Amino acid sequence: MNELTERQKTLLMLVIRDYIETAQPVGSKVLVERYHLDLSPATIRNEMAALTELGYLRQPHTSAGRVPTEDGYRYFVSQMMYKSDLPDTVRHTISHQFYQSRQDVDHWMNLAASVLAHQSQALSLVTAPRVEQARFKHLELISTQGRQVLMVLVMVGGEVSQQVLTLAEPVAQERLSQVAARLNQLLGSRDAEGVASVAARADALEQDILTLIQQDMRRIGEQSPGEIYTDGLTNVLSEPEFTDSDEARRALRLFEERSMLQDLLSNTVMKSSVGGVQVLIGGEGTWEELRQCSVVLARYGVPGLATGILGVLGPMRMAYARTIPTVRFVAGLLSDLVSDTMGGE
């Protein structure tokens, strides 16, 4: 795209801001009257025609004003991505809601989804924090009957795995308790590879238990995103862009079909750093279901410990100046909560 003049930049930003607010094509006369511009309507029409030639605006009908194109929105987002922030009062209100809430992951996720939907007036998405690399915390071995033993494995972060083992021969509870105590001492907070390194110092029973521990830890590390929390469906359905139920249905398939959502997240925000915000406009030529939408996503958590994803989906005519800083701020709060509750274990 060609470099814009300062006047073209100003007019483009005003057209997009006005269209976001009204959902109506924007004409030169409207710009002059609404924003008290010291320019004639004819001059503005010429500049808007130039912006149309450059691909930033389009004219739905010959007699209509202009509306932004996908490239127009991308330019708008690139200009204000790090320039806008939430008012202090909004930040304090959101912070208070989180720090007054009980320390429960399910409660945090529901609250985050509610806050995002309310602030953006769009459809929110939050995934529960997922352990990136399972780390051992505690082991219990409990004799049940005969050769059967209940193995209770607790990971750093609180995930609990239970399974019933069938041993080659019965083992007394005292011996099982000794094995559990020794492995708890040896394993500390090791990951799966660290657990494997202990095997050389283990006897036959301990080696069998260590193998099962490694399998459980690797299974956890391979899991897809955790439970998904959403809010604000009515926000999206009430937008004029989605009065066509087919368009709305196509967009909402993203949330209904787990494989599609996994593909989107894996190829976008999961590759980014924690705290970084990504904005996808019109499906970016890859996700046809999102051709009328924009999605703002961020990754939260603590790298190497546990991370999740949050974001919002709405029409391309999204209130980016409010939505982007909201997503960034809530991601920061959830990262702090993950660090405070899981990082010190």
MARVEX-813280 format. One record per residue (C-alpha): x, y, z; residue in three letters. Coordinates in steps of 0.001 Angstrom, whole numbers, padded with zeros to 6 digits, always signed. Example, Ala and Ser with C-alpha at 12.3 -4.5 7.8 and 13.67 -1.06 7.14 Angstrom:
<marlums>
+012300-004500+007800ALA+013670-001060+007140SER
</marlums>
This chain:
<marlums>
+000000+000000+000000MET+001159+003541-000775ASN+002050+005893+002059GLU-000829+008178+003001LEU-000643+011902+003477THR-001433+013235+006945GLU-004785+014519+005692ARG-005644+011132+004205GLN-004695+009409+007455LYS-006955+011745+009421THR-009895+011301+007075LEU-009490+007514+006984LEU-009480+007334+010780MET-012583+009539+010968LEU-014455+007486+008365VAL-013680+004271+010238ILE-014592+005719+013644ARG-017871+007026+012266ASP-018733+003775+010502TYR-017924+001735+013634ILE-020391+003883+015553GLU-023221+004152+013025THR-022895+001182+010629ALA-023865+003652+007862GLN-021760+004680+004825PRO-019942+007935+005551VAL-020209+010891+003192GLY-018112+014048+002917SER-020882+016299+004213LYS-021258+014165+007355VAL-017529+014431+008070LEU-017533+018220+007728VAL-020578+018724+009963GLU-019841+016087+012587ARG-016133+016789+013033TYR-016069+020514+012153HIS-013368+020024+009542LEU-011760+023065+007974ASP-012092+021464+004538LEU-014710+021726+001820SER-016920+018706+001038PRO-015401+018686-002466ALA-011858+018379-001073THR-012956+015574+001220ILE-014701+013779-001658ARG-011472+013925-003670ASN-009446+012514-000775GLU-012021+009778-000159MET-011872+008883-003840ALA-008084+008608-003530ALA-008434+006381-000450LEU-010846+004227-002444THR-008320+003908-005263GLU-005687+002891-002719LEU-007940+000130-001383GLY-008714+001540+002077TYR-012344+002510+001399LEU-015109+001269-000864ARG-018398+002697-002073GLN-021331+000253-001646PRO-023506+002194-004117HIS-022820+005012-006561THR-024744+007564-004542SER-023634+006289-001129ALA-020789+007372+001096GLY-017761+005231+001812ARG-017172+002285+004154VAL-013835+000771+005247PRO-012313-002227+003485THR-010381-004967+005278GLU-007167-003086+004457ASP-008707+000066+005866GLY-009443-001660+009135TYR-005937-003161+009219ARG-004430+000286+008792TYR-006681+001635+011534PHE-005673-001161+013928VAL-001971-000717+013147SER-002205+002970+014004GLN-003982+002596+017338MET-002862-000856+018543MET-000629+000550+021291TYR-001983+004088+021439LYS-005298+003356+023150SER-005803+002279+026731ASP-008671+001737+029113LEU-009690+004622+031356PRO-008348+004282+034904ASP-011858+003910+036295THR-012543+000930+034026VAL-009205-000682+034885ARG-009862-000287+038603HIS-013372-001711+038296THR-012197-004794+036388ILE-009250-005338+038759SER-011554-005096+041766HIS-013901-007702+040283GLN-011085-010201+039882PHE-009337-009656+043177TYR-012629-009819+045072GLN-013526-013117+043395SER-012768-016427+045039ARG-009601-018158+043884GLN-011298-020672+041657ASP-010321-021220+038013VAL-013892-021821+036880ASP-015010-018570+038517HIS-012131-016607+036932TRP-012908-017932+033452MET-016602-017061+033706ASN-015738-013612+035049LEU-013176-012974+032289ALA-015702-014001+029620ALA-018335-011715+031165SER-015981-008725+031405VAL-014745-009120+027832LEU-018274-009446+026429ALA-019510-006426+028368HIS-016594-004131+027545GLN-016359-005045+023854SER-020065-005651+023217GLN-018957-008714+021276ALA-018794-012475+021767LEU-016046-013477+024195SER-013895-016592+024308LEU-011719-017757+027210VAL-009926-021097+027543THR-008932-022450+030936ALA-005177-022373+031645PRO-003507-025539+030405ARG-000310-026928+031823VAL+002307-026554+029100GLU+004723-029006+030621GLN+003409-031185+033423ALA+005546-031121+036567ARG+005386-033634+039386PHE+004156-032533+042813LYS+002979-035512+044883HIS+002253-039245+044658LEU+000054-041546+046752GLU-000107-045346+046381LEU-003088-046994+048085ILE-003648-050755+048284SER-007245-051621+047364THR-007605-055393+046996GLN-005335-058217+045983GLY-002832-056974+043400ARG-004714-053744+042682GLN-003298-050373+043739VAL-004812-046895+043362LEU-002192-044389+042137MET-003049-040735+042849VAL-000740-038324+041034LEU-000839-034569+041694VAL+000842-032099+039335MET+002147-028628+040016VAL-000871-026473+039253GLY-003304-028819+040950GLY-004228-031303+038205GLU-004958-034715+039717VAL-004745-038054+037919SER-006019-041315+039379GLN-005687-044813+037992GLN-005892-048368+039283VAL-002776-050476+038710LEU-002617-054256+038685THR+000743-055438+040013LEU+002427-058752+039272ALA+001930-059769+042900GLU+000289-058299+046036PRO+002284-055570+047813VAL+001639-054501+051398ALA+000474-050948+052104GLN+003584-050287+054179GLU+005793-051057+051186ARG+003610-048921+048888LEU+003852-045993+051318SER+007643-046366+051408GLN+007823-046307+047594VAL+005584-043231+047417ALA+007643-041415+050077ALA+010912-042218+048298ARG+009620-041090+044879LEU+008165-037898+046361ASN+011618-037132+047729GLN+013432-037985+044495LEU+011113-036336+041994LEU+010639-032866+043509GLY+008971-030809+040764SER+010506-032587+037771ARG+008993-032773+034309ASP+008574-036040+032377ALA+012211-036086+031246GLU+013353-035460+034802GLY+011213-038334+036029VAL+012833-040638+033458ALA+016301-039723+034742SER+015458-041158+038175VAL+014784-044663+036833ALA+018435-045751+037104ALA+018229-045396+040900ARG+014917-047240+041209ALA+014038-050866+041912ASP+011636-052873+039732ALA+008427-051703+041468LEU+009568-048083+041477GLU+010461-048297+037787GLN+006956-049535+036934ASP+005439-046629+038883ILE+007818-044133+037246LEU+006827-045358+033776THR+003156-044748+034565LEU+003935-041295+035978ILE+005770-040355+032776GLN+002858-041548+030634GLN+000403-039441+032626ASP+002616-036356+032435MET+003081-036654+028674ARG-000674-037138+028188ARG-001346-033898+030036ILE+001228-032038+027919GLY-000470-033205+024694GLU-003972-032098+025633GLN-005835-029611+023427SER-007053-026318+024927PRO-009037-026810+028108GLY-012650-025986+028743GLU-013953-023051+026703ILE-016007-020279+028305TYR-018054-017863+026201THR-020378-014927+026809ASP-022094-012209+024785GLY-023753-014232+022038LEU-026669-011786+021923THR-024187-008932+021360ASN-023141-010441+018039VAL-026601-011520+016917LEU-027932-007990+017421SER-025396-006439+015028GLU-026748-005425+011587PRO-024012-007452+009862GLU-025570-010605+011270PHE-029216-010005+010462THR-028544-012627+007803ASP-028715-015763+009919SER-026416-017642+007523ASP-023580-015194+008166GLU-024064-015500+011915ALA-024235-019285+011710ARG-020993-019460+009738ARG-019185-017311+012289ALA-020547-019224+015271LEU-019420-022550+013806ARG-015965-021534+014977LEU-017112-021931+018575PHE-019229-025017+017977GLU-016663-027125+016116GLU-013658-027758+018326ARG-011368-028751+015423SER-011932-025412+013671MET-011222-023469+016846LEU-008106-025548+017511GLN-006867-024818+013971ASP-007438-021088+014404LEU-005735-020873+017794LEU-002825-023161+016872SER-002008-021127+013776ASN-002326-017708+015383THR-002127-016788+019035VAL-000636-020084+020303MET+002518-019178+018353LYS+002740-015745+019965SER+004253-014626+023241SER+002183-014306+026399VAL+000469-010904+026566GLY+000713-010181+022851GLY-002522-009213+021093VAL-003398-010412+017592GLN-006196-009002+015447VAL-007613-011132+012621LEU-009759-009217+010129ILE-012112-010932+007691GLY-010589-014339+008323GLY-007304-013130+006789GLU-008100-015135+003646GLY-007810-018400+005580THR-010971-018860+007644TRP-013959-018381+005329GLU-016373-018549+008280GLU-014917-015282+009578LEU-015123-013253+006363ARG-017533-010749+007949GLN-015799-010751+011346CYS-012826-009577+013313SER-011263-011563+016132VAL-009011-010064+018818VAL-006952-012691+020662LEU-004296-012819+023365ALA-002397-015525+025206ARG-002162-015331+028996TYR-000406-017256+031745GLY+003169-018128+032649VAL+005376-019654+029903PRO+006573-023118+030863GLY+003912-023417+033556LEU+000363-022877+032270ALA-001187-020701+029587THR-004605-020079+028059GLY-006235-017907+025423ILE-008831-015189+025558LEU-010408-012897+023020GLY-013544-011604+021364VAL-015327-012102+018057LEU-017470-009428+016481GLY-018204-007710+013180PRO-015347-006044+011315MET-017030-002835+012441ARG-015716-003590+015926MET-014860-000977+018557ALA-011137-001762+018311TYR-010064+001215+020432ALA-011913-000272+023410ARG-011669-003979+022606THR-007895-004273+022088ILE-006872-002663+025413PRO-009589-004652+027218THR-008247-007949+025858VAL-004683-006910+026727ARG-005643-005821+030265PHE-007684-008917+031119VAL-004888-011127+029740ALA-002493-009396+032134GLY-004829-009962+035089LEU-005220-013660+034285LEU-001446-014002+033876SER-000985-012515+037357ASP-003578-014885+038810LEU-001910-017919+037211VAL+001471-016767+038538SER+000150-016129+042049ASP-001736-019390+042400THR+000395-021821+040404MET+003848-020283+040111GLY+004857-020673+043721GLY+003978-024338+044024GLU
</marlums>
